[in-house]
Amino acid sequence: MTRRLGGSLAAAVAALIIFLFALAVATPASAAQLTVKNSRPVTDTAARCTAGSVSSTAPAASTSSTTVRLSAIPTTCAGKSVSVTLVGTNGQVISTGNLASAVAGVNNVTVGSHSTAQIASVAVFFNGWWVNNNWTPPTSNSPATCVPMDAAGNVVSGSCSVTSINASDQYGSPGARYANVYVTVSSSAPRARVTFDFSKSPFPGWTPAGVTKANFEAAPETTCSTLPVLTLNTPTWNGTYYLQITQTSQGDVCPGP
């Protein structure tokens, strides 16, 4: 009798170990849990609502955005809870937000205030399951935007604004024009990272071939291949800075890679 009981106990333990192992190796797209319904054990299965991708952006470029807009949400994800995590250029969490129940198509998720220029990617979860997402930065009508940066050159949380741009100091002849640009920046941190769009007013309207950074410093994102858009860092003081743009191939930032 004792041997039979011992054998039954060993078999039960083995079965339990196999069951727990099966749960541990369940794929991310499907998992099971044992629940009790009407005094009977029942296995419930949960899965990702889609194997495809959704899209995310913000309604507009802003230094104090509180919304992430999700689109291309399939009907299979409708009714699921949504959580989003906004990730910065250095891998830091910028903000998070939740939505109780998604609808198919487009959804706006409220998140903590942040600068859209700080966002490098967005992690999206439906009912706790990760779903692939494509983040598209919102377009801006501003000739320059900025994000706060610490003294070491890392983008940090906080506020930043480009309060004025003066590009009226222009001279030269067609094909060899120059413009001296004066930019005032206000940042809550010691420094700022400023992205210029030289195609927009009050800049002259021509795409510069040469850029002299003057008071500014090159940033990791600084590349002439993006002109008329160019990103530069400020020094370790807030105030008004100077740079020069030209149609000629003269400058210490551009021409370059």
VEXRO-710650 format. One line per field, with one value per residue (C-alpha): x, z, y; residue number from 0; residue in one letter. Coordinates in Angstrom, 3 decimals, always signed. Last residue first. Layout:
BEGIN
xx c(X  ...)
zz c(Z  ...)
yy c(Y  ...)
num c(NUM  ...)
residuo c(A  ...)
END
This chain:
BEGIN
xx c(+29.204  +30.745  +30.146  +29.074  +30.116  +33.233  +31.903  +32.451  +30.889  +29.004  +25.274  +25.957  +24.823  +26.336  +25.749  +25.219  +23.814  +21.524  +21.063  +21.572  +25.045  +26.867  +27.288  +24.355  +24.140  +23.417  +20.879  +20.448  +17.458  +18.014  +20.039  +19.835  +23.025  +24.957  +24.988  +24.748  +22.823  +25.670  +25.737  +28.228  +28.685  +27.075  +28.662  +30.129  +28.508  +29.632  +27.305  +27.978  +25.741  +22.727  +19.286  +17.637  +14.578  +16.237  +15.493  +12.559  +10.785  +11.227  +13.653  +16.468  +14.856  +16.941  +17.143  +18.487  +19.958  +20.006  +22.358  +22.371  +18.817  +15.510  +16.274  +15.641  +17.155  +17.777  +19.084  +21.050  +21.667  +24.216  +23.211  +25.471  +24.738  +27.143  +24.802  +23.017  +25.213  +26.346  +24.649  +22.169  +21.680  +17.914  +18.231  +16.919  +15.425  +13.589  +12.221  +13.556  +12.027  +13.110  +11.427  +12.449  +13.555  +17.119  +19.081  +22.705  +25.491  +27.600  +26.270  +22.693  +20.377  +16.950  +15.170  +14.931  +12.872  +13.724  +11.949  +8.616  +5.951  +6.731  +6.064  +5.328  +7.952  +6.890  +7.039  +6.425  +5.044  +5.315  +2.896  +3.913  +1.255  +0.025  -3.596  -2.322  +1.212  +2.986  +6.652  +7.393  +10.642  +13.120  +11.120  +12.904  +11.656  +8.089  +8.822  +7.037  +3.902  +2.750  +0.629  -2.936  -3.505  -5.336  -6.741  -7.123  -8.439  -10.156  -11.089  -8.955  -10.227  -8.790  -6.076  -2.753  +0.212  +3.965  +6.670  +10.344  +11.801  +15.541  +17.132  +19.469  +17.305  +14.207  +11.600  +7.858  +6.035  +2.478  -0.281  -3.450  -6.392  -8.096  -11.590  -10.461  -7.206  -8.684  -10.311  -6.875  -5.132  -3.715  -3.289  -1.960  -1.768  +0.344  -0.891  +0.424  +2.799  +4.679  +7.603  +5.373  +5.301  +1.717  -0.881  +1.876  +2.942  +2.308  +1.731  +0.580  +2.358  +1.306  +1.195  -2.074  -4.167  -1.314  -2.522  -4.312  -5.466  -7.623  -7.298  -10.235  -10.130  -13.656  -15.262  -17.643  -14.626  -11.107  -8.183  -5.089  -3.124  -2.050  +0.322  +0.461  +2.376  +5.322  +5.845  +5.123  +8.379  +7.514  +3.981  +5.234  +7.745  +4.954  +2.985  +6.025  +6.787  +3.170  +3.180  +6.371  +4.885  +1.774  +3.820  +5.902  +2.770  +1.245  +4.426  +4.570  +0.947  +1.582  +4.698  +2.842  +0.000)
zz c(-44.440  -44.870  -46.485  -43.907  -40.263  -40.517  -43.407  -47.047  -50.014  -51.143  -50.689  -47.164  -43.566  -40.505  -36.838  -33.732  -30.298  -27.941  -24.363  -22.253  -21.333  -21.633  -25.405  -27.763  -29.794  -33.540  -35.778  -39.491  -41.848  -45.257  -45.302  -44.141  -45.922  -44.018  -40.913  -37.261  -35.351  -32.907  -32.340  -33.664  -31.454  -31.627  -30.955  -34.512  -36.353  -39.843  -42.421  -46.147  -48.913  -47.593  -49.032  -50.178  -48.456  -46.648  -43.117  -41.400  -42.658  -43.477  -45.752  -43.184  -40.919  -37.757  -35.002  -31.678  -28.884  -25.630  -22.708  -18.942  -18.559  -18.351  -21.808  -23.389  -26.834  -28.742  -32.304  -34.384  -38.024  -40.315  -43.918  -46.933  -50.671  -53.282  -55.894  -56.285  -54.839  -51.287  -48.119  -45.422  -41.815  -41.598  -40.180  -36.688  -34.820  -31.498  -28.568  -29.442  -26.629  -24.151  -21.280  -19.123  -19.504  -20.607  -23.867  -23.058  -24.042  -20.879  -19.632  -19.739  -22.720  -23.151  -26.505  -29.345  -32.333  -35.241  -38.359  -36.835  -39.000  -37.517  -38.794  -36.322  -35.743  -37.187  -34.820  -36.321  -33.862  -33.323  -30.679  -27.116  -25.118  -21.869  -22.986  -26.071  -25.635  -27.614  -27.256  -28.817  -30.468  -30.705  -28.841  -27.647  -30.513  -29.356  -26.177  -23.166  -21.021  -19.594  -21.807  -23.129  -25.839  -29.022  -31.056  -34.824  -36.663  -34.613  -31.130  -28.025  -24.460  -21.199  -22.706  -20.937  -20.883  -20.433  -20.689  -21.475  -20.656  -21.368  -24.360  -25.134  -27.989  -25.824  -25.333  -25.043  -23.355  -24.426  -22.775  -24.467  -23.143  -25.689  -26.985  -30.593  -31.162  -33.609  -35.461  -36.577  -35.274  -38.268  -36.123  -32.721  -31.809  -28.766  -26.796  -24.044  -26.089  -24.287  -26.577  -29.581  -33.050  -33.919  -33.498  -32.263  -34.054  -33.896  -36.361  -35.785  -36.972  -37.747  -35.585  -34.105  -30.942  -29.151  -27.424  -24.332  -23.654  -20.680  -19.213  -17.022  -13.602  -12.334  -9.215  -11.353  -13.052  -11.707  -13.657  -15.228  -17.455  -21.041  -23.257  -26.912  -28.954  -26.537  -26.892  -23.935  -22.518  -18.869  -19.200  -20.636  -17.806  -15.257  -16.830  -17.011  -13.337  -12.352  -14.222  -12.470  -9.078  -9.841  -10.953  -7.771  -5.636  -7.398  -6.906  -3.217  -2.753  -4.437  -2.328  +0.877  +0.000)
yy c(+64.224  +67.666  +71.005  +71.931  +72.157  +74.357  +76.439  +77.341  +75.564  +78.660  +79.257  +80.468  +79.983  +81.636  +80.887  +83.013  +82.314  +84.226  +83.051  +79.965  +78.763  +75.475  +75.594  +74.921  +71.730  +71.553  +69.767  +70.561  +70.502  +72.164  +69.947  +66.316  +65.184  +67.850  +65.698  +66.695  +64.006  +63.375  +67.160  +69.740  +72.787  +76.241  +79.625  +79.794  +76.844  +77.841  +76.298  +75.893  +74.590  +76.452  +75.706  +78.935  +80.416  +83.348  +82.026  +83.778  +81.696  +78.013  +76.177  +76.521  +73.918  +74.049  +71.422  +72.685  +70.559  +72.498  +73.169  +73.742  +72.408  +74.312  +75.681  +79.100  +79.640  +82.863  +82.481  +84.995  +84.071  +85.719  +85.126  +84.739  +84.679  +83.347  +81.852  +85.188  +87.982  +88.669  +89.937  +88.986  +90.188  +89.621  +86.106  +86.834  +83.873  +84.206  +82.194  +78.760  +76.737  +74.089  +72.302  +69.352  +65.764  +65.112  +64.836  +64.002  +66.428  +66.260  +69.608  +68.319  +68.736  +70.289  +69.792  +72.288  +73.374  +75.648  +77.009  +75.942  +74.359  +70.961  +67.481  +64.735  +62.035  +58.667  +55.677  +52.213  +49.651  +45.909  +44.668  +43.748  +41.898  +43.484  +43.636  +45.488  +46.868  +49.600  +50.610  +54.017  +55.100  +57.987  +60.637  +63.777  +65.968  +65.273  +67.244  +65.800  +66.075  +62.745  +60.522  +60.467  +57.841  +58.857  +55.968  +55.465  +52.375  +49.691  +50.815  +50.438  +50.035  +51.349  +53.556  +54.006  +56.367  +56.577  +59.238  +59.836  +56.413  +56.535  +54.799  +57.691  +59.007  +58.828  +56.089  +56.684  +53.803  +52.986  +50.978  +49.787  +47.760  +45.527  +46.248  +46.403  +44.495  +41.965  +44.873  +46.023  +49.184  +51.034  +54.159  +55.181  +58.878  +59.744  +62.731  +65.009  +67.193  +69.962  +70.872  +70.304  +68.764  +67.957  +65.184  +62.846  +59.662  +55.936  +53.112  +49.544  +46.415  +42.855  +39.732  +40.914  +40.472  +38.785  +35.646  +34.407  +30.805  +29.824  +26.282  +25.252  +23.554  +22.806  +24.306  +26.379  +27.964  +27.492  +28.954  +27.420  +29.790  +29.475  +31.438  +32.435  +35.026  +35.238  +31.448  +29.169  +27.824  +28.410  +27.069  +23.793  +23.566  +23.969  +21.129  +18.841  +19.537  +18.828  +15.531  +14.511  +15.380  +13.353  +10.370  +10.522  +10.673  +7.654  +5.655  +6.523  +5.532  +2.168  +1.573  +2.360  +0.000)
num c(256  255  254  253  252  251  250  249  248  247  246  245  244  243  242  241  240  239  238  237  236  235  234  233  232  231  230  229  228  227  226  225  224  223  222  221  220  219  218  217  216  215  214  213  212  211  210  209  208  207  206  205  204  203  202  201  200  199  198  197  196  195  194  193  192  191  190  189  188  187  186  185  184  183  182  181  180  179  178  177  176  175  174  173  172  171  170  169  168  167  166  165  164  163  162  161  160  159  158  157  156  155  154  153  152  151  150  149  148  147  146  145  144  143  142  141  140  139  138  137  136  135  134  133  132  131  130  129  128  127  126  125  124  123  122  121  120  119  118  117  116  115  114  113  112  111  110  109  108  107  106  105  104  103  102  101  100  99  98  97  96  95  94  93  92  91  90  89  88  87  86  85  84  83  82  81  80  79  78  77  76  75  74  73  72  71  70  69  68  67  66  65  64  63  62  61  60  59  58  57  56  55  54  53  52  51  50  49  48  47  46  45  44  43  42  41  40  39  38  37  36  35  34  33  32  31  30  29  28  27  26  25  24  23  22  21  20  19  18  17  16  15  14  13  12  11  10  9  8  7  6  5  4  3  2  1  0)
residuo c(P  G  P  C  V  D  G  Q  S  T  Q  T  I  Q  L  Y  Y  T  G  N  W  T  P  T  N  L  T  L  V  P  L  T  S  C  T  T  E  P  A  A  E  F  N  A  K  T  V  G  A  P  T  W  G  P  F  P  S  K  S  F  D  F  T  V  R  A  R  P  A  S  S  S  V  T  V  Y  V  N  A  Y  R  A  G  P  S  G  Y  Q  D  S  A  N  I  S  T  V  S  C  S  G  S  V  V  N  G  A  A  D  M  P  V  C  T  A  P  S  N  S  T  P  P  T  W  N  N  N  V  W  W  G  N  F  F  V  A  V  S  A  I  Q  A  T  S  H  S  G  V  T  V  N  N  V  G  A  V  A  S  A  L  N  G  T  S  I  V  Q  G  N  T  G  V  L  T  V  S  V  S  K  G  A  C  T  T  P  I  A  S  L  R  V  T  T  S  S  T  S  A  A  P  A  T  S  S  V  S  G  A  T  C  R  A  A  T  D  T  V  P  R  S  N  K  V  T  L  Q  A  A  S  A  P  T  A  V  A  L  A  F  L  F  I  I  L  A  A  V  A  A  A  L  S  G  G  L  R  R  T  M)
END
